[in-house]
Amino acid sequence: MAPNIEGSVPPRSRWRSLLQRLSAETRDTAEKTSPDRWNMGILNDKETVEVPGSVLLLAPDRNQPLGLRNAPARTSHSSIPTGIVLPLAPPAEDTKKTTSDGKIILDPQPDDSVNDPLNWAPWKRDSALLSLGLFCMVGGGMTPILAAGFGDVADDLHVDVPTVSLTTGLYMMGMGLGSVVFSPTAILYGKRPVYLFGAVLFIVSSVWCAVSPNFTSLVVARIVQGIAVSPVECLPSATIAEIFFLHERAFRIGIYTLLLLGGKNLVPLVSAAIMQRMGWRWVFWIVAIIVGFCGVLLFFFVPETFWDRRPTPKTSRKSSARPNFFRRYSSKHIVPHHEAPAAASTEIEGVEAAPATPLPTQRRAKPARVGFAADPEVDEQSREKASTPDAAKRPVSPLPRAGSSSSGSNSALQLSANAAPGEQTTPSDGDPLPTAKPENRDYTDSESQSVSSARVAVPQAYTSTLRAMPARSFVQQLKPYNGRLNNDKWYKVAIRPLILFSYPAVLWSAVVYSCSVGWLIVISESVAVIYREGHPYHFDALQTGLVYISPFVGGVLGTAVAGKVSDIIVKAMARRNGGLYEPEFRLVMAIPVTITTVIGLMGFGWTAQMGDHYMVPTVFFGIVSFGCSLGSTTSITFCVDSYRQYAGEALVTLNFSKNIFHGLVFSLFVTGWLTHDGPKTVYIWIGIIQLILLLSTVPMYIYGKRARMWTVRKNFMERF
């Protein structure tokens, strides 16, 4: 055997080294190509890191939403503008409009027309806000308006107190049904006719309540009253978004929130004083008078605020056909004009637009990716263009889709639709969201954040007419009806909020929001039993109404603290996550929500039955209100951060859940249960229910990101 040469490596060792090297390279490649399994306790999607809802925080004033090329395009309108899309690299000559001092770029960019609501005089826009806010204040307080006088109503109409609580539950049922009806109606026909019709119906139903000869008549009148008041919950924030720029909205939303919150807690106090002196029927007479005054304000100071801000091309400029990163050519998920809207699903994933320059190969996209829907409004026009001889020669460019996207009882939704992790509710501090678009064109999108197929929006007739007109006179703006504004099918717009129940993030938000608002209603239904009939308090109506000062203070504090604390937590977690914001970071707020609501509910029932000083259960009532304010804000922000393009539908979904699945159901038995078993047993069990429901936050936090991507792949909303 020949001796080994010094320094040589045996053949077996050489093969072992080679295999180890190949194994290490394979492992490094896998680590680079596949996302990490966990980030901050959140499971990542197995196939992609670009999940809609996630946001890369590039700088204090600059954010980059991820997953836009995976986000499905809208195929119908909604009621809340969910963001403004501006060109990422505008040409030098394309100047943006700014405030008078030049420090803030206006977002959204107003039209040149004087009829654009964003160009109205400040006094006119603020008058609209205050008129609408006063109407919402009265409407917001109608739910517990009889709470302090359940005994008086029972004696007058010869029913027992638990039965009277149906006037609250069935009223909430009316609000739930009304939101499903009025929201699509406002989208298709405008908000002004809905507000005016709601005010008239509100007056009629209030008079009906005042003159009701029996309990059945009162219940039916309350259902109609709930339907009349429902626009208060689903439209005002959309109106605010249409008449104020992004940098102006926070203060105006604060005013609206304060008026709405004040109505929910102070109207029952005022109604208790009226019942003490004049009887419960006079409550509704006075409401009718006040609503009549609000109706006059709405008629004169709240004109139609709709303005179509969908992208329209500027023909004076030539579009560059050169592909770049923001045109998303790498995604290869562009649907030609001739595709039908129903194709918004993974079945169209391999379809590509004709490239600007010939490509050597055409590869099909992976089946797991999501395609984009065509615009039903231009579908027919696109077919005609495609049939022309030179249609095949022209390249198809990806343009942003304009859809549209309200808060009702909680203005945090509108903040969610326009603000960032550092601003109250969403991960985008008013920054424009980048989407696929050709360069050297000026597009704005006030209705949707979804990337769309290649198309140019057809100008909307109402907006086009106003754009070409001189300034409308005051009398012209009083017109109550301006015709149909959108061509969507009414039933389609109405059913979309119900489809969102199949989205895990929305379902979780609906549960938490329903409980956050619903437990306050349950306590309101119990106030008369505990404070007026229960030993040792025996309060009169006015003293019972004064109890509502506690939840008012707790609600104001909770609303003020919720946004600030949540923003601090979100910023810290995003920094630890390498600057990547996930909507699931909002769920950390479930910890203080659980502590305050569970302790508050159990403490309220326990101390009330033990006969402690009246201030003790009253303070616990305030603690519950504080925790419920945290819960409602958290649920709305998480829901909208997860699905910003569906913010309008999400509001209707949450309010429908709160009114039907919680308000109506619990009103059927909770007062009788309270009378039979006492407040201690009832509220301990309610606290346990709250605890169990909030424990669902743990799996929602862990699997939330994967659930978001699952809903994107399934694309239930656009398949309908």
Secondary structure, DSSP 4 states (H G I P E B T S, - for coil): -PPPPTT---HHHHHHHHHHHHHHHHHHHHHHHS--SEETTEEPPSS-S--TT-EEEEETTEEEES-TTTSPPPSS--SS-------SS--TT-PPPB-TTSSSB-SSPPPSSTTSGGGS-HHHHHHHHHHHHHHHHHHHTSTTTTGGGHHHHHHHHT--HHHHTHHHHHHHHHHHHHHHHHHHHHHHH-HHHHHHHHHHHHHHHHHHHHH--SHHHHHHHHHHHHHHHTHHHHSHHHHHHHHS-HHHHHHHHHHHHHHHHHHHHHHHHHHHHHHHHH-HHHHHHHHHHHHHHHHHHHHHH-------------TTSPPP----GGGTGGG-----TTS-GGG-SGGGTT--PPPSS--S---PPPTTS---PPPTTTHHHHHHHHTSTTGGGSPP---B-------SS-THHHHHHH--TTBTTBS-SSPPPP----TT-----SS--SB--S--PPPPHHHHHHHHS-PPPTTGGG-S-------S-HHHHHHHHHHGGGSHHHHHHHHHHHHHHHHHHHHHHHHIIIIISSTTT---HHHHHHTTHHHHHHHHHHHHHHHHHHHHHHHHHHHHTTTEE-GGGGGGGHHHHHHHHHHHHHHHHHHHHHT--THHHHHHHHHHHHHHHHHHHHHHHHHHHH-GGGHHHHHHHHHHIIIIIIIIHHHTTHHHHHHHH-HHHHHHHHHHHHHHHHHTHHHHHHHHHHHHHHHHHH-HHHH-
